[in-house]
Amino acid sequence: MDRFRTTGAARRLIAILVVLGIAFATTAAMAKGDTTGDPPSAGAATPDAQSTPDTPAPAQSATPPVSPAAGDDDAAAPSATDDTAPENEGFDYAGTVAALGEANYPEKRRIVSALASHPQAHTAELLAAFADNRLVARESDGKVFVAEENGNDYDLRDPITFEPAGRASTRDFDPVRTNIGLRQNIGAAQAQLKLSAEDAETRLAAVETMSEKLDDNAADAMRAHRASETDDDVLEAIDRALAINDLNTGDNDAKLAAIERLSGDNSQMVYNRLKNMLILIPEDTADADQARLRAAAAEQVERIDWWRTVYDYLETLFFGLSLGSILVLAGIGLAITFGVMGVINMAHGELIMLGAYTAFVMQQLLPGHIGLALVLAVPAAFIVSGLVGILIERSIVQWLYGRPLETLLATFGVSLFLQQLVRSVFTPLNRSVASPEWMSGLIRFNDLFALTANRLVILAFSMAVFAALILVMQKTSLGLKVRAVSQNRDMARAMGIRTQRLDALTFGLGSGVAGIAGVALSQLTNVGPNLGQSYIIDSFMVVVFGGVGNLWGTLVSGLSLGVLTKFIEPQTGAVLAKIIVLIFLILFIQRRPRGLFPQKGRTAEGS
């Protein structure tokens, strides 16, 4: 039986009906999804919450407060290392540590800063114990110990030497309390101790941590370290921290000089400090120096705001291209089957889902090789989805050529069957596919602009798949036959091309590409039985907009729709943006029913 060839009007009508029907279903589904939200985060820490000691057991035989080692109040501090001996000369390290037991919070902050400026062998361990609420003071004399809970007792260590100091009941000690602000100071002090680390990244992290709570001692430590620092990034971070410190503590001239030094810095820390300065200095101040300072700060804030706007547009463009690359991957396989065979395959989304589940299975088979499993999942997904596609074509679709409505309903039934099959095998729960290290994190270009690694890789991957498919269609015998059949099926059959076999291979090729799209999607979202439903509509949109059967049209339309959606979303929201794009597509089809790049050939021209 001759294949069904739709007339131009019929194709137009089918496209409009499909888009309208699917748009209605999408809008309803998305509206329903908007009614659900993430539950509020529980267990948030209360600011300035203080740690409390464990309640001791009420009944316990009397025991000496501490062992003889703990009772020795004259424990000597260890001799300083050669690096710290000159620096610590004249500093009462043991007395400073002992003062923690009776100090209030401001005094504790000063003690922490002093310890970081005069470190000894175990200062880092002492600060870590303090941050973890493991410092206790003996009630009888206030002596400080590092304590580890052991039932109703404490295993004690001397805070200077970190030698064992015996065991005592928890009832005989009070905790050396901390709060959020003090723990931030402790973190900055710990970072200060890391300034001499060999690794530049460790030193950079230390400077950034110190910058959050920079006092005079930390600033002096940075200035002293700057003379010996060789890494450009660390030097830049030190200069930024010192300039911000001048904004906080310097006189008017020092603040103006600091603003000038920060003129090329777009970091959030600088921006927040300058904005705070604009708030503190009234706009109509009569003080000439203050007015000059405010004007300089306002100029820098305006400059940073301008760059923020530029990078926001670039980030939106990137997210649009990222979304577009997903649409291209999801739609390019459908463009092959729909363009060559005229089959509306409603199971295309489930073929994408099978590819995503293939990636999940590969990671289960190779749990210790996440990256390798993901790479191997690409050909595996192509094979699995391709074979399922060939099975669908041979068992169902080939008997329904010339009956588009029956084909649509039959493939929709196949999609429901595949969803239920996946639920039975993998359960209805969503599955997570881990991202390898080279697809994790951000690729940061500057303080205002960073791209997510996974989306950047998927964008490049999508272009690579498109290029490979173009080569197949242009340089292989299969591609030549596919193009011949898509342009004039009767003539191709007359020239000896086995169109039935080609239909199966074409359906398998489009299905295999859908499986590859599923592997990419597994890196952006959870894998579940309903994954394909989210992309079948977008796939048809891309195919209709770009031109049925035209791969270049699919590329242009996918990227265009992705960018358009992302630029509309900030003004209208995700749901309304989707509706606007659908309305635009319907109006566009009315003017150009064959899409952006209509297919050429006698069959196309005669339809």
C-alpha positions as CSV (number, residue, x, y, z in Angstrom):
1,M,0.0,0.0,0.0
2,D,1.3,3.5,-0.9
3,R,2.4,5.6,2.0
4,F,0.1,8.3,3.2
5,R,1.1,11.8,1.9
6,T,-0.7,14.6,3.6
7,T,-1.8,17.7,1.7
8,G,-0.5,21.1,2.7
9,A,-3.9,22.0,4.4
10,A,-4.1,18.6,6.1
11,R,-0.5,18.9,7.5
12,R,-1.3,22.4,8.7
13,L,-4.5,21.3,10.4
14,I,-2.8,18.3,12.1
15,A,0.1,20.5,13.3
16,I,-2.3,23.1,14.8
17,L,-4.5,20.5,16.4
18,V,-1.5,18.6,17.9
19,V,0.0,21.8,19.3
20,L,-3.3,23.1,20.7
21,G,-4.2,19.8,22.3
22,I,-0.7,19.3,23.8
23,A,-0.5,23.0,24.9
24,F,-3.8,22.6,26.8
25,A,-2.5,19.4,28.5
26,T,0.8,21.0,29.3
27,T,-0.7,24.1,30.8
28,A,-3.1,22.0,33.0
29,A,-0.2,19.8,34.1
30,M,2.0,22.8,34.9
31,A,-0.8,24.6,36.7
32,K,-1.3,21.5,38.8
33,G,2.4,21.3,39.6
34,D,2.4,24.9,40.7
35,T,0.1,24.1,43.6
36,T,2.8,22.0,45.2
37,G,5.9,23.4,46.8
38,D,8.9,22.3,48.7
39,P,8.3,22.0,52.4
40,P,10.1,24.6,54.5
41,S,13.4,23.7,55.8
42,A,13.3,22.3,59.3
43,G,15.9,22.5,62.0
44,A,17.4,25.9,61.0
45,A,19.9,27.0,63.6
46,T,18.8,29.9,65.8
47,P,21.3,32.8,65.7
48,D,23.4,33.3,68.8
49,A,22.2,29.9,70.2
50,Q,24.7,28.8,72.9
51,S,25.8,25.3,73.5
52,T,24.7,23.6,76.7
53,P,26.5,20.9,78.7
54,D,25.1,17.5,79.1
55,T,23.1,16.9,82.2
56,P,25.1,14.7,84.6
57,A,23.7,11.5,86.2
58,P,22.2,12.4,89.6
59,A,23.6,9.4,91.4
60,Q,27.4,8.8,91.2
61,S,29.9,7.9,93.9
62,A,32.3,10.7,94.8
63,T,35.4,10.7,92.7
64,P,38.4,13.1,92.7
65,P,37.8,16.0,90.3
66,V,40.7,15.0,88.1
67,S,43.6,12.6,88.1
68,P,46.9,13.9,89.4
69,A,47.8,15.0,85.9
70,A,44.8,17.2,85.7
71,G,45.3,18.7,89.1
72,D,48.7,20.1,88.2
73,D,48.0,23.8,87.6
74,D,51.6,24.5,86.8
75,A,51.8,22.6,83.5
76,A,54.3,24.4,81.4
77,A,53.6,25.5,77.8
78,P,55.6,23.6,75.2
79,S,58.6,25.4,73.8
80,A,57.7,27.3,70.7
81,T,59.0,26.2,67.4
82,D,61.8,28.1,65.8
83,D,59.3,29.8,63.4
84,T,57.2,31.2,66.3
85,A,59.7,31.7,69.1
86,P,60.6,35.3,68.2
87,E,57.0,36.2,67.6
88,N,55.8,34.7,70.9
89,E,58.5,36.3,73.0
90,G,56.9,38.1,75.9
91,F,53.4,36.6,75.2
92,D,51.8,34.7,78.1
93,Y,50.3,31.9,76.0
94,A,49.3,29.7,78.9
95,G,47.7,32.6,80.8
96,T,45.8,33.6,77.7
97,V,44.3,30.1,77.3
98,A,43.5,30.0,81.0
99,A,41.5,33.2,80.8
100,L,39.0,31.6,78.5
101,G,37.3,30.0,81.5
102,E,36.0,33.2,83.0
103,A,35.9,35.5,79.9
104,N,32.8,37.0,78.4
105,Y,32.1,37.0,74.7
106,P,34.0,40.2,73.7
107,E,37.0,39.0,75.8
108,K,36.8,35.5,74.1
109,R,37.0,37.2,70.7
110,R,40.1,39.1,71.7
111,I,41.7,35.9,73.2
112,V,41.0,34.0,69.9
113,S,42.6,36.8,67.9
114,A,45.6,36.9,70.2
115,L,46.1,33.1,70.0
116,A,46.1,33.2,66.2
117,S,48.7,36.0,66.2
118,H,51.0,34.1,68.6
119,P,50.5,30.4,67.6
120,Q,52.2,27.5,69.2
121,A,52.4,23.8,68.3
122,H,48.8,22.9,69.2
123,T,47.0,26.2,68.6
124,A,45.1,24.9,65.5
125,E,43.9,21.9,67.6
126,L,42.9,24.2,70.4
127,L,40.8,26.4,68.1
128,A,39.2,23.4,66.5
129,A,38.2,22.1,70.0
130,F,36.8,25.5,70.9
131,A,34.8,25.7,67.7
132,D,33.4,22.2,68.4
133,N,32.4,23.1,72.0
134,R,34.9,20.7,73.5
135,L,36.5,23.2,75.9
136,V,35.4,23.0,79.5
137,A,36.4,24.9,82.7
138,R,36.7,23.3,86.1
139,E,34.2,24.7,88.6
140,S,36.6,24.7,91.5
141,D,39.4,26.8,90.0
142,G,38.3,27.7,86.4
143,K,41.2,25.7,84.8
144,V,40.5,25.0,81.1
145,F,40.7,21.5,79.5
146,V,39.9,19.9,76.2
147,A,37.2,17.3,76.9
148,E,35.8,14.3,75.2
149,E,32.6,12.9,76.5
150,N,32.8,9.3,77.8
151,G,29.4,8.4,79.4
152,N,29.0,10.6,82.4
153,D,32.7,11.5,82.5
154,Y,35.1,13.6,80.5
155,D,38.4,12.3,79.1
156,L,40.6,15.4,79.6
157,R,43.5,16.8,77.7
158,D,45.8,19.7,78.6
159,P,45.0,22.7,76.2
160,I,48.6,23.6,75.9
161,T,50.4,20.3,75.4
162,F,47.4,18.2,74.4
163,E,48.7,15.5,76.7
164,P,46.1,13.3,78.5
165,A,45.0,14.9,81.8
166,G,42.9,12.1,83.3
167,R,39.2,11.6,83.6
168,A,36.6,13.4,85.7
169,S,32.8,13.7,86.1
170,T,30.9,16.0,83.8
171,R,29.3,17.5,86.9
172,D,32.5,19.2,88.0
173,F,32.9,21.2,84.8
174,D,31.2,24.0,82.9
175,P,31.4,24.3,79.1
176,V,33.3,27.3,77.6
177,R,30.4,28.6,75.7
178,T,30.4,29.9,72.1
179,N,27.8,31.5,69.8
180,I,27.6,32.1,66.1
181,G,29.6,35.3,66.1
182,L,32.4,33.8,68.2
183,R,32.5,30.7,66.0
184,Q,33.0,33.0,63.0
185,N,35.9,34.7,64.8
186,I,37.3,31.2,65.5
187,G,37.0,30.3,61.8
188,A,38.8,33.4,60.8
189,A,41.6,32.6,63.3
190,Q,41.9,29.1,62.0
191,A,42.2,30.5,58.5
192,Q,44.9,32.9,59.7
193,L,47.0,29.9,60.8
194,K,46.7,28.5,57.3
195,L,48.4,31.6,55.6
196,S,51.7,29.8,55.7
197,A,50.4,26.6,53.9
198,E,52.3,25.4,50.9
199,D,49.1,25.0,48.7
200,A,48.0,28.3,47.1
201,E,44.4,27.3,47.1
202,T,44.6,26.7,50.9
203,R,46.1,30.2,51.4
204,L,43.4,31.7,49.1
205,A,40.7,30.1,51.1
206,A,42.3,31.3,54.3
207,V,42.4,34.9,53.1
208,E,38.7,34.7,52.0
209,T,37.7,33.3,55.4
210,M,39.7,35.9,57.3
211,S,38.1,38.6,55.3
212,E,34.7,37.8,56.7
213,K,35.8,38.7,60.2
214,L,38.9,40.9,59.8
215,D,40.3,42.5,62.9
216,D,43.5,44.5,63.5
217,N,45.5,41.4,64.3
218,A,44.4,39.5,61.2
219,A,45.0,42.6,59.1
220,D,48.5,42.8,60.5
221,A,49.0,39.1,59.7
222,M,47.9,39.7,56.1
223,R,50.2,42.6,55.6
224,A,53.1,40.6,57.0
225,H,52.3,37.6,54.8
226,R,51.9,39.8,51.7
227,A,55.6,40.5,51.4
228,S,56.4,36.8,50.9
229,E,53.3,35.8,48.9
230,T,53.9,34.8,45.3
231,D,50.5,33.7,44.0
232,D,48.6,36.4,42.1
233,D,45.2,35.3,43.2
234,V,46.2,35.3,46.8
235,L,47.8,38.7,46.5
236,E,44.6,40.0,44.9
237,A,42.5,38.6,47.7
238,I,44.8,40.1,50.3
239,D,44.7,43.6,48.7
240,R,40.9,43.3,48.5
241,A,40.6,42.4,52.2
242,L,43.0,45.1,53.3
243,A,41.1,47.7,51.2
244,I,37.8,46.7,52.7
245,N,39.3,46.9,56.1
246,D,40.4,50.5,55.4
247,L,36.8,51.2,54.4
248,N,35.7,50.0,57.8
249,T,38.4,51.5,60.0
250,G,40.4,54.1,58.1
251,D,40.0,57.9,58.0
252,N,38.3,59.7,55.1
253,D,41.4,59.8,53.0
254,A,42.2,56.2,53.6
255,K,38.6,55.3,52.6
256,L,38.8,57.3,49.4
257,A,42.1,55.5,48.6
258,A,40.5,52.2,49.4
259,I,37.6,52.9,47.0
260,E,40.1,53.8,44.3
261,R,42.0,50.5,44.9
262,L,38.7,48.6,44.6
263,S,37.7,50.3,41.3
264,G,38.2,47.2,39.2
265,D,36.7,44.8,41.8
266,N,33.2,43.5,41.2
267,S,33.0,41.0,44.1
268,Q,29.9,40.7,46.2
269,M,31.9,41.6,49.3
270,V,33.0,44.9,47.9
271,Y,29.5,45.6,46.5
272,N,27.9,45.0,49.9
273,R,30.4,47.2,51.7
274,L,29.9,50.1,49.2
275,K,26.1,49.8,49.4
276,N,26.3,49.9,53.2
277,M,28.4,53.1,52.9
278,L,25.7,54.7,50.8
279,I,23.2,53.8,53.5
280,L,25.3,55.2,56.4
281,I,26.2,58.5,54.7
282,P,23.0,60.6,54.0
283,E,22.5,61.7,50.4
284,D,22.1,65.4,51.5
285,T,25.1,65.4,54.0
286,A,26.6,68.9,54.6
287,D,30.0,67.4,55.3
288,A,32.1,68.0,52.2
289,D,34.5,65.1,52.9
290,Q,31.5,62.7,53.5
291,A,29.8,63.9,50.3
292,R,33.0,63.3,48.4
293,L,33.3,59.8,49.9
294,R,29.6,59.0,49.1
295,A,30.0,60.2,45.5
296,A,33.0,57.9,45.0
297,A,31.2,55.0,46.5
298,A,28.1,55.7,44.4
299,E,30.2,55.8,41.2
300,Q,31.6,52.4,42.0
301,V,28.2,50.9,42.9
302,E,26.8,52.2,39.6
303,R,29.7,50.7,37.7
304,I,29.2,47.3,39.4
305,D,25.5,47.4,38.7
306,W,26.2,48.0,35.0
307,W,28.4,45.0,34.8
308,R,25.9,42.9,36.8
309,T,23.3,43.8,34.2
310,V,25.6,42.7,31.4
311,Y,26.5,39.5,33.0
312,D,22.9,38.8,33.9
313,Y,22.0,39.0,30.2
314,L,24.9,36.7,29.3
315,E,23.8,34.2,32.0
316,T,20.3,34.3,30.7
317,L,21.6,33.7,27.2
318,F,23.6,30.7,28.4
319,F,20.6,29.2,30.2
320,G,18.6,29.7,27.0
321,L,21.2,28.0,24.9
322,S,21.4,25.2,27.5
323,L,17.6,24.7,27.4
324,G,17.7,25.0,23.6
325,S,20.4,22.2,23.4
326,I,18.1,20.0,25.4
327,L,15.2,20.8,23.1
328,V,17.5,20.0,20.1
329,L,18.5,16.6,21.5
330,A,14.9,15.8,22.3
331,G,13.5,16.9,19.0
332,I,16.1,15.9,16.5
333,G,15.2,12.2,16.6
334,L,11.5,13.1,16.2
335,A,12.5,15.3,13.2
336,I,13.9,12.2,11.5
337,T,10.9,9.9,12.0
338,F,8.2,12.6,11.5
339,G,10.0,14.2,8.5
340,V,10.7,10.9,6.7
341,M,7.7,8.8,7.6
342,G,5.0,11.4,8.6
343,V,4.4,9.4,11.8
344,I,3.3,11.3,14.9
345,N,5.1,9.2,17.5
346,M,3.7,10.0,20.9
347,A,6.0,7.4,22.5
348,H,9.1,9.5,21.7
349,G,9.2,10.9,25.2
350,E,9.3,7.4,26.7
351,L,12.2,6.6,24.4
352,I,14.0,9.5,26.0
353,M,13.0,8.1,29.4
354,L,14.5,4.7,28.5
355,G,17.8,6.4,27.7
356,A,17.8,8.1,31.1
357,Y,17.2,4.7,32.8
358,T,20.0,3.2,30.8
359,A,22.3,5.7,32.3
360,F,21.0,4.8,35.8
361,V,21.5,1.1,35.2
362,M,25.1,1.6,33.9
363,Q,26.0,3.5,37.1
364,Q,24.6,0.6,39.1
365,L,26.7,-1.8,37.2
366,L,29.8,0.4,37.6
367,P,29.4,2.0,41.0
368,G,33.0,2.9,41.4
369,H,33.4,4.5,37.9
370,I,30.8,7.2,37.6
371,G,32.4,9.0,34.7
372,L,33.1,5.8,32.7
373,A,29.5,4.6,33.3
374,L,28.1,7.8,31.9
375,V,30.3,7.6,28.8
376,L,29.3,4.0,28.2
377,A,25.7,4.9,28.8
378,V,25.7,7.0,25.5
379,P,26.1,4.1,23.1
380,A,24.1,1.8,25.4
381,A,21.2,4.2,25.4
382,F,21.3,4.5,21.6
383,I,21.1,0.7,21.2
384,V,18.4,0.2,23.8
385,S,16.1,3.0,22.6
386,G,16.9,2.2,19.0
387,L,15.9,-1.4,19.3
388,V,12.7,-0.5,21.1
389,G,12.0,2.0,18.3
390,I,12.5,-0.7,15.7
391,L,10.2,-3.0,17.6
392,I,7.5,-0.4,17.8
393,E,7.7,0.3,14.0
394,R,7.7,-3.3,13.0
395,S,4.9,-4.4,15.4
396,I,2.6,-1.4,15.3
397,V,3.4,1.6,13.2
398,Q,3.9,-0.2,9.9
399,W,0.3,-1.4,9.9
400,L,-1.0,2.1,10.4
401,Y,0.6,4.1,7.6
402,G,-1.9,6.4,6.0
403,R,-4.0,6.6,9.2
404,P,-2.4,9.4,11.3
405,L,-5.1,9.5,14.0
406,E,-4.8,5.8,14.6
407,T,-1.0,6.1,14.7
408,L,-1.2,8.9,17.2
409,L,-3.5,6.9,19.5
410,A,-1.5,3.7,19.1
411,T,1.8,5.3,20.0
412,F,0.2,7.1,22.9
413,G,-0.9,3.6,24.1
414,V,2.7,2.4,23.7
415,S,3.9,5.4,25.8
416,L,1.6,4.4,28.6
417,F,2.7,0.8,28.4
418,L,6.4,1.8,28.6
419,Q,5.7,4.0,31.6
420,Q,4.0,1.1,33.4
421,L,6.8,-1.3,32.5
422,V,9.3,1.1,34.0
423,R,7.2,1.4,37.2
424,S,7.1,-2.3,37.5
425,V,10.9,-2.8,37.0
426,F,12.3,0.2,38.7
427,T,9.4,1.2,41.0
428,P,7.6,4.6,40.6
429,L,10.3,6.4,42.7
430,N,12.6,8.8,41.0
431,R,16.1,7.7,40.5
432,S,19.2,9.9,40.7
433,V,22.1,9.6,38.3
434,A,25.3,11.0,39.8
435,S,27.4,13.5,37.9
436,P,31.1,12.8,37.5
437,E,33.6,15.3,38.9
438,W,34.3,16.9,35.5
439,M,30.6,17.8,35.2
440,S,30.2,19.2,38.7
441,G,30.5,22.7,40.1
442,L,31.0,26.0,38.4
443,I,33.4,27.3,35.8
444,R,34.0,30.8,37.1
445,F,35.2,33.5,34.8
446,N,35.1,36.4,37.3
447,D,33.3,37.5,40.4
448,L,30.0,38.1,38.5
449,F,29.9,35.4,35.9
450,A,30.1,31.7,36.2
451,L,28.7,28.8,34.2
452,T,27.5,25.5,35.5
453,A,29.8,22.7,34.2
454,N,27.0,20.2,33.6
455,R,25.0,22.5,31.3
456,L,28.2,23.6,29.5
457,V,29.1,19.9,28.8
458,I,25.6,19.1,27.7
459,L,25.6,22.1,25.3
460,A,28.8,20.9,23.7
461,F,27.5,17.3,23.7
462,S,24.3,18.3,21.9
463,M,26.3,20.1,19.2
464,A,28.5,17.0,18.8
465,V,25.5,14.7,18.4
466,F,24.0,17.1,15.9
467,A,27.3,17.2,13.9
468,A,27.5,13.4,14.0
469,L,23.9,13.1,12.7
470,I,24.6,15.6,9.9
471,L,27.6,13.5,8.8
472,V,25.4,10.3,8.9
473,M,22.7,12.0,6.7
474,Q,25.2,13.6,4.3
475,K,28.0,11.1,4.0
476,T,26.6,7.6,4.4
477,S,24.4,5.3,2.3
478,L,21.7,5.3,5.0
479,G,21.6,9.1,5.0
480,L,21.4,9.2,1.2
481,K,18.5,6.8,1.2
482,V,16.7,8.6,4.0
483,R,16.9,11.9,2.1
484,A,15.7,10.2,-1.1
485,V,12.7,8.7,0.6
486,S,11.8,11.9,2.4
487,Q,11.9,13.9,-0.9
488,N,10.0,11.3,-3.1
489,R,9.1,8.0,-1.6
490,D,7.6,6.5,-4.9
491,M,10.7,7.4,-7.0
492,A,13.0,6.0,-4.3
493,R,11.1,2.7,-4.3
494,A,11.3,2.7,-8.1
495,M,15.0,3.1,-7.9
496,G,15.3,-0.1,-5.8
497,I,15.4,1.3,-2.2
498,R,13.7,-1.1,0.2
499,T,11.5,1.5,1.8
500,Q,10.0,-0.8,4.5
501,R,13.5,-1.8,5.7
502,L,14.5,1.9,5.6
503,D,11.5,2.9,7.6
504,A,12.5,0.5,10.4
505,L,16.1,1.8,10.3
506,T,15.0,5.4,10.3
507,F,12.6,4.9,13.2
508,G,15.4,3.1,15.1
509,L,17.9,6.0,14.3
510,G,15.4,8.6,15.6
511,S,14.6,6.5,18.7
512,G,18.3,6.0,19.4
513,V,19.0,9.7,19.3
514,A,16.1,10.1,21.8
515,G,17.9,7.7,24.1
516,I,21.0,9.8,23.9
517,A,19.0,12.8,24.9
518,G,17.8,10.8,27.9
519,V,21.4,10.3,29.0
520,A,22.0,14.1,28.9
521,L,18.7,14.8,30.8
522,S,19.7,12.4,33.5
523,Q,22.4,14.9,34.5
524,L,19.9,17.8,34.9
525,T,16.9,16.1,36.6
526,N,15.8,13.0,38.4
527,V,15.0,10.0,36.3
528,G,11.4,8.8,36.7
529,P,8.6,7.2,34.7
530,N,7.1,10.5,33.8
531,L,10.3,12.0,32.5
532,G,9.3,11.7,28.8
533,Q,6.0,13.5,29.2
534,S,7.8,16.7,30.0
535,Y,9.6,16.8,26.6
536,I,7.3,15.2,24.0
537,I,5.4,18.5,23.6
538,D,8.6,20.5,23.3
539,S,9.9,18.0,20.8
540,F,6.9,18.6,18.5
541,M,7.2,22.3,18.9
542,V,10.8,22.2,17.8
543,V,10.0,20.0,14.7
544,V,7.0,22.1,13.6
545,F,8.8,25.4,14.1
546,G,12.0,24.4,12.4
547,G,10.5,22.6,9.4
548,V,9.5,18.9,9.2
549,G,12.4,16.7,8.4
550,N,15.1,19.5,8.3
551,L,17.9,19.0,10.8
552,W,19.2,22.5,10.5
553,G,15.8,23.8,11.1
554,T,15.6,21.7,14.3
555,L,18.9,23.2,15.5
556,V,17.8,26.8,14.9
557,S,14.3,26.3,16.3
558,G,15.4,24.5,19.4
559,L,18.0,27.1,20.3
560,S,15.7,29.9,19.4
561,L,12.8,28.6,21.5
562,G,15.1,27.9,24.4
563,V,16.6,31.5,24.4
564,L,13.1,33.0,23.9
565,T,11.7,31.1,26.8
566,K,14.5,32.1,29.2
567,F,14.3,35.8,28.3
568,I,10.5,35.8,28.8
569,E,10.5,33.8,32.1
570,P,11.9,36.6,34.4
571,Q,9.0,38.9,33.4
572,T,6.1,36.5,33.3
573,G,7.1,33.3,35.1
574,A,7.7,29.8,33.8
575,V,4.1,28.8,33.1
576,L,3.0,32.0,31.3
577,A,6.3,32.0,29.3
578,K,5.4,28.5,28.0
579,I,1.9,29.7,27.0
580,I,3.3,32.8,25.2
581,V,5.8,30.6,23.3
582,L,3.0,28.3,22.3
583,I,0.8,31.2,21.1
584,F,3.7,32.6,19.1
585,L,4.3,29.2,17.5
586,I,0.6,28.8,16.5
587,L,0.6,32.3,14.9
588,F,3.9,31.5,13.2
589,I,2.4,28.2,11.7
590,Q,-0.5,30.3,10.3
591,R,2.0,32.4,8.3
592,R,4.6,29.7,7.5
593,P,2.9,26.3,7.7
594,R,6.1,24.5,6.6
595,G,8.3,26.1,9.3
596,L,11.5,28.1,9.2
597,F,13.3,25.8,6.7
598,P,10.7,23.9,4.6
599,Q,11.8,20.6,3.1
600,K,12.5,20.6,-0.6
601,G,11.6,17.9,-3.1
602,R,8.7,16.9,-5.3
603,T,6.7,15.4,-2.5
604,A,7.1,18.4,-0.4
605,E,6.4,20.9,-3.1
606,G,3.3,18.9,-4.2
607,S,1.8,18.7,-0.8
